[in-house]
Amino acid sequence: MTPDDLVDFCLSLPQAIETFPFGEETSVFKTSGNGKIFALSALAAEPLAVSLKCDPEEGRALREELPEQITPGYHLNKKHWITIVPGGPVDDDLVRQLLRDSHALVRPKVPRAPES
């Protein structure tokens, strides 16, 4: 996954926007509906890494399974965030699925239509 692929995928998710609250070097992806962050990445860094929100149990399992590529969130809550280095056993499909899951954890809930 290239930095451009990461940006394109994140922005393809519903209500996703890219912001730069920590400076030009860090892309922060959040939902426009509630402003909650679902992913962060220093896109120019080598190697590329992305931090994202994750269910605590799933995050723990992923870190145990792939300890070199998936670590506790860098400068984030270690229980709810993981940092991923795409490539090798962490293929693009897994990265995209984890980004979708992260987005789903923070996206604004759609109110149910009142029942008639």
ZICORSUL-V94522 format. One record per helix or strand of 3 or more residues. SS is the DSSP state (H for helix, E for strand). FROM is the first residue (numbers start at 1). TO is the last residue. If there is no record, write none. Layout:
{{SS	FROM	TO} {SS	FROM	TO}}
//
This chain:
{{H	3	12} {E	16	19} {E	27	31} {E	37	41} {E	50	53} {H	56	65} {E	70	72} {E	81	84} {H	92	106}}
//
